[in-house]
Amino acid sequence: MAGKFELKKSANGQFHFNLKAGNGEIILSSEMYESKDSARNGIASVQKNCSDDARYEKKETSTGKHYFTLKAGNHQVIGNSQMYTSAASRDAGIESVKHNGTSTDIEDNS
């Protein structure tokens, strides 16, 4: 099963999206956007940038958790991953975003 984007409206009226893998697991979460169009532009940016290794920044918290960010060409963060217990799990998460991030399936739950 292919991945999909899920577009949502938060309680404060802003919009955000999650990229979900085929199994329904959230693999990337966006920043908050003022408008639905801006959130849709964020989805388009994931679709455009997810295949480029240079767009991923691998990080580690002070408590040893691993995560990554996906950045656009202008170095703005498009989305953040969940926290992983190992670097290998984080790297598998990146591969999942590469695989699922080109999906054109957008579920609008706003």
C-alpha positions as CSV (number, residue, x, y, z in Angstrom):
1,M,0.0,0.0,0.0
2,A,1.3,3.4,-0.9
3,G,1.8,6.3,1.4
4,K,-0.3,9.5,1.6
5,F,-0.5,13.0,2.9
6,E,-3.0,13.9,5.5
7,L,-3.9,17.6,5.7
8,K,-5.4,18.9,8.9
9,K,-6.7,22.1,10.5
10,S,-5.6,22.6,14.2
11,A,-7.7,24.1,16.9
12,N,-6.0,27.5,16.5
13,G,-7.1,27.6,12.8
14,Q,-3.7,26.8,11.3
15,F,-3.0,24.0,8.9
16,H,-0.4,21.2,8.9
17,F,0.1,17.8,7.3
18,N,1.5,14.4,8.0
19,L,3.1,12.0,5.6
20,K,2.0,8.5,6.4
21,A,3.6,5.3,5.2
22,G,1.4,2.6,3.6
23,N,0.9,1.0,7.0
24,G,-0.6,4.3,8.4
25,E,2.5,5.2,10.5
26,I,3.3,8.9,10.5
27,I,6.8,9.3,9.0
28,L,7.0,13.1,8.6
29,S,5.1,16.0,10.2
30,S,5.0,19.5,8.9
31,E,5.3,22.9,10.6
32,M,2.1,25.0,11.1
33,Y,0.9,27.1,8.2
34,E,-1.4,30.1,8.2
35,S,-3.4,28.9,5.2
36,K,-4.5,25.7,3.5
37,D,-2.7,26.8,0.3
38,S,0.5,27.2,2.2
39,A,0.2,23.7,3.6
40,R,-0.5,22.4,0.1
41,N,2.7,24.2,-1.0
42,G,4.5,22.4,1.8
43,I,3.2,19.0,0.5
44,A,4.4,20.0,-3.0
45,S,7.8,20.8,-1.5
46,V,8.1,17.3,0.1
47,Q,7.1,15.7,-3.2
48,K,9.9,17.8,-4.9
49,N,12.7,17.4,-2.3
50,C,12.2,14.0,-0.7
51,S,14.4,12.1,-3.2
52,D,17.4,14.3,-2.6
53,D,19.8,13.0,0.1
54,A,21.2,16.5,0.6
55,R,17.8,17.7,1.8
56,Y,17.9,15.6,4.9
57,E,19.6,16.6,8.1
58,K,20.2,13.8,10.6
59,K,20.1,14.9,14.2
60,E,20.4,13.4,17.7
61,T,18.9,14.8,20.9
62,S,20.9,15.2,24.2
63,T,19.1,12.1,25.4
64,G,20.3,9.9,22.5
65,K,17.2,9.9,20.4
66,H,17.6,10.1,16.7
67,Y,15.5,12.1,14.2
68,F,15.7,14.0,10.9
69,T,14.4,17.1,9.2
70,L,13.6,17.5,5.6
71,K,14.6,20.9,4.1
72,A,13.6,22.7,1.0
73,G,16.2,24.2,-1.4
74,N,16.0,27.5,0.5
75,H,17.1,25.5,3.7
76,Q,13.7,26.0,5.4
77,V,12.4,23.0,7.3
78,I,9.5,21.3,5.5
79,G,9.0,18.6,8.1
80,N,10.3,16.6,11.1
81,S,10.4,12.9,11.8
82,Q,9.4,11.1,14.9
83,M,12.0,10.2,17.5
84,Y,13.9,6.9,16.9
85,T,15.9,4.8,19.3
86,S,18.8,4.2,16.9
87,A,20.5,5.8,13.9
88,A,19.6,2.8,11.8
89,S,15.9,3.3,12.5
90,R,16.2,7.0,11.7
91,D,17.9,6.1,8.4
92,A,15.1,3.6,7.6
93,G,12.6,6.5,8.3
94,I,14.4,8.6,5.7
95,E,14.2,5.8,3.2
96,S,10.5,5.6,3.9
97,V,10.0,9.3,3.2
98,K,11.9,8.9,0.0
99,H,9.6,6.1,-1.0
100,N,6.3,7.6,0.1
101,G,7.0,11.3,-0.2
102,T,6.2,11.4,-3.9
103,S,2.7,10.3,-3.3
104,T,-0.1,12.4,-4.9
105,D,-2.7,11.0,-2.5
106,I,-3.8,13.8,-0.2
107,E,-6.5,13.2,2.3
108,D,-8.0,16.6,3.3
109,N,-9.3,16.4,6.8
110,S,-9.4,20.1,7.4
